[in-house]
Structure formats: C-alpha cells, structure tokens
Amino acid sequence: MTAARSPYSPADRPRLGLRERKKIKTREAIRAATYALIREQGYDATTIEQIADRAEVSPSTVFRYFPTKEDIVLTDEYDPLLLEELRARPEDEPWMDSIRYVMGKALDVSEQEDPEVLRLRAHLGVQVPAIRSRYFESMSETGRLLRQALAERTGRDPESLEVRVCAMALIGGMMEVSMYWAENGFEGELRDLMDRALDVMEHGLERKPEGS
C-alpha cells in the first residue's frame, strides 16, 4: 500500500466552489483581525465587536463561524486533514513513524502560514485560563477522531481502554510540548521538542544517570 499525496497540498485538493471560498476568506479575515488586535492591546481587551469591525463583518457573522473568542484562537480545522493523512500512511509502517510523519506535516503547515501566529497561540494557551480551558475541552473531539484512525489501523474497538489511552496520551503530549515551548520563551525548535516527546511516548522515561 502506498501513501496518498498530502491533503495539505493545494494542488491535491478539489477546487472549491464560490460559497466555500467565501467562507474560508471570511474565517481567515476574522482570525487575522483577532491576532492583530491581540498583539496591539492584549487578549482580554479585545472584543468580538472590535474583531468584527476590523474584519469588516458583523458580530453575528463572527459568532456564526466561531462560538467563542477562544475558538478563534484555537483552530481545529486541520484535524480531519490530519486523520486523512494518517489513514493514508502505509499499513506496515510502525505506528509512531506514522505519527511523526503526520505531526511533522501539521507543523510544516503551521510554520508556512505564519510562525508568529504559532507562537502567539502557544503563549495565549499558557497565559489565558479561558483558552487553556477551551483547549482541554477541544481535546475530547480530537481524541475521538484519533481513536477512530488508531482503531482502523490496529483492528481494535475505538472505545476500548487501550485505544482511548493511546490516543489521549498523544494529544496530551503534544499539548504539553506547546505549553513547554511557550513557558521556556520559545527556546529551541518546536520540531525537536515534538520528537523528544514522541521518544518518551514510544520508549518510556528512563532513569537519568547520576551526575548528568
């Protein structure tokens, strides 16, 4: 079985209709306005009304696309693409190798769009309790999607304890990577931190040698 071409590549995606393109453009405008305002005046001072005005839409339009301000910051629209990419990996490829590949693709997309936005999201996840709380809530839906892909890969029940633990360990680990990166002043490459976390999940935590 050969891997399918990446669904992240624009050349691989079917051409969207006018309505879908307008929706994407509106979502991007709302997000861009939100990030700009947060940079200028901080998260708490930024209101939905200000976001709508900057994005040149109505407040009701903002709420139609994003139920809360936190949802604007914490994008999860790539989750289905991540799962599609994961399902496209060769069936005989070790599971963690597949995970490394897919997480690397997701990181590539984030960095290509705007590296500063990646840092801003991580920073807000640490500094703003409402965003951190929403982050934890969104993990449940992402976990459900990952459980399904993992179950398909291993022939297990997606509701089994083993599958649920594996999926949530991966999601929780990646969240901790983001928080660790922000808490330490974005020191080091995010990709290296991600690889370190996956190493721990794959091999366990060995006792640190004395004196090291």
C-alpha positions in Angstrom: 0.0 0.0 0.0 1.5 3.4 -1.0 0.8 6.6 0.8 -1.6 9.0 -0.7 -0.4 12.5 -1.6 -0.8 15.0 1.2 -4.2 16.6 1.6 -2.5 19.7 2.8 -1.1 20.5 -0.7 -3.4 22.9 -2.5 -2.7 21.1 -5.8 -4.2 17.9 -4.3 -7.4 19.4 -3.2 -10.5 19.6 -5.3 -11.4 23.2 -6.4 -13.8 24.7 -4.0 -17.0 26.5 -5.1 -17.5 30.2 -4.7 -19.5 29.8 -1.5 -16.8 27.6 0.1 -14.1 30.0 -0.9 -16.0 33.0 0.6 -16.4 31.1 3.9 -12.7 30.4 4.0 -11.9 34.0 3.2 -14.2 35.2 6.0 -12.7 32.8 8.6 -9.2 33.9 7.6 -10.2 37.6 7.9 -11.7 37.1 11.3 -8.6 35.2 12.5 -6.3 37.8 11.1 -8.2 40.6 12.8 -8.2 38.8 16.1 -4.5 38.2 16.1 -3.7 41.8 15.1 -5.9 43.2 17.9 -4.5 40.8 20.5 -1.0 41.9 19.5 -2.0 45.6 19.8 -3.9 45.5 23.0 -3.9 42.1 24.6 -6.4 39.3 24.7 -8.8 40.5 27.5 -9.2 43.9 25.9 -10.1 42.5 22.5 -13.9 42.2 22.0 -16.0 40.5 19.4 -17.3 43.8 18.3 -13.7 45.1 17.6 -12.9 41.9 15.8 -16.0 42.2 13.6 -15.2 45.8 12.8 -11.5 45.0 11.9 -12.6 42.1 9.7 -15.4 44.1 8.2 -18.1 41.7 9.1 -21.0 41.8 11.6 -20.6 40.4 15.2 -23.3 37.8 14.3 -21.1 36.6 11.4 -18.2 36.2 13.8 -20.4 34.1 16.1 -21.6 32.1 13.2 -18.1 30.9 12.4 -16.7 30.8 15.9 -18.9 30.2 19.0 -16.4 31.9 21.3 -13.4 34.2 21.2 -11.3 31.2 22.4 -12.4 29.2 19.3 -11.0 31.9 17.0 -7.6 31.4 18.6 -7.6 27.6 18.9 -8.1 26.4 15.3 -9.0 22.8 14.9 -10.0 22.8 11.2 -6.9 20.7 10.3 -7.9 17.8 12.5 -9.9 16.0 9.7 -6.9 16.5 7.3 -4.5 15.1 9.9 -6.6 12.0 10.2 -6.9 11.7 6.4 -3.1 11.9 6.2 -2.7 9.3 8.9 -5.1 6.9 7.2 -3.0 7.3 4.0 0.2 6.0 5.6 1.4 2.5 4.6 -0.3 -0.2 6.7 3.0 -1.8 7.5 4.6 1.4 8.8 5.2 1.4 12.5 2.5 3.4 14.3 4.9 6.0 15.8 6.6 6.6 12.5 3.2 7.4 11.0 2.5 9.8 13.9 5.9 11.5 13.5 5.2 12.0 9.8 1.7 13.4 10.2 2.8 15.7 13.1 5.6 16.9 11.0 3.3 17.8 8.1 1.0 19.6 10.5 3.9 21.6 11.8 5.0 22.5 8.3 1.6 23.9 7.5 1.5 26.0 10.7 5.0 27.4 10.1 4.3 28.2 6.4 1.2 30.1 7.3 2.7 32.4 10.0 5.3 31.3 12.5 4.4 34.2 14.7 0.8 33.1 15.0 2.1 29.7 16.1 4.0 31.4 18.9 1.0 33.6 19.8 -1.3 30.7 20.2 1.2 28.8 22.4 1.7 31.9 24.5 -2.0 32.5 24.9 -2.6 28.9 25.9 -0.2 29.4 28.8 -1.3 32.9 29.8 -5.1 32.9 29.3 -7.1 30.5 31.5 -10.1 30.6 29.2 -8.1 29.5 26.3 -6.3 26.8 28.2 -9.7 25.5 29.4 -11.1 25.5 25.9 -8.0 23.7 24.7 -8.7 20.9 27.1 -12.3 20.7 26.0 -11.4 20.5 22.3 -9.0 17.6 23.1 -12.0 15.4 23.5 -13.2 15.8 19.9 -9.7 15.5 18.5 -9.2 12.4 20.6 -12.4 10.8 19.2 -11.1 11.3 15.6 -7.7 9.9 16.5 -9.2 6.9 18.3 -11.1 6.0 15.1 -7.9 6.2 13.0 -6.0 4.2 15.6 -8.8 1.6 15.8 -8.8 1.2 12.0 -5.0 0.7 12.0 -4.9 -1.9 14.8 -8.3 -3.7 14.3 -9.4 -2.7 17.8 -12.6 -1.2 19.2 -12.2 2.6 19.2 -13.9 2.7 22.6 -11.5 0.2 24.1 -9.4 1.4 27.0 -6.2 0.7 25.2 -7.1 2.8 22.1 -8.5 5.6 24.2 -5.4 5.8 26.4 -3.1 5.7 23.4 -5.0 8.5 21.6 -5.2 10.8 24.6 -1.6 10.3 25.5 -0.6 11.5 22.1 -2.9 14.5 22.2 -2.0 15.4 25.8 1.7 15.1 25.0 1.5 17.4 22.0 -0.4 20.0 24.2 2.4 19.8 26.8 5.0 20.3 24.1 3.3 23.6 23.1 3.0 24.8 26.6 6.6 23.9 27.5 7.8 25.7 24.4 5.9 28.9 25.4 6.9 28.7 29.1 10.6 28.5 28.1 10.5 31.5 25.9 10.2 29.6 22.7 13.7 28.4 23.1 14.7 25.6 20.7 13.0 24.2 17.6 9.4 23.1 18.1 10.0 20.1 15.9 12.9 18.9 18.1 10.7 19.2 21.2 7.9 17.2 19.4 10.4 14.5 18.6 11.6 14.3 22.2 8.0 13.9 23.4 7.3 11.2 20.9 10.5 9.4 22.0 9.2 9.4 25.6 5.8 8.0 24.5 7.4 5.4 22.3 10.2 4.2 24.6 9.2 5.3 28.1 11.1 7.5 30.6 14.5 6.1 31.6 16.1 6.9 34.8 18.6 9.8 34.4 22.2 8.8 35.1 23.6 10.2 38.3 25.8 13.2 37.8 24.4 14.1 34.4 
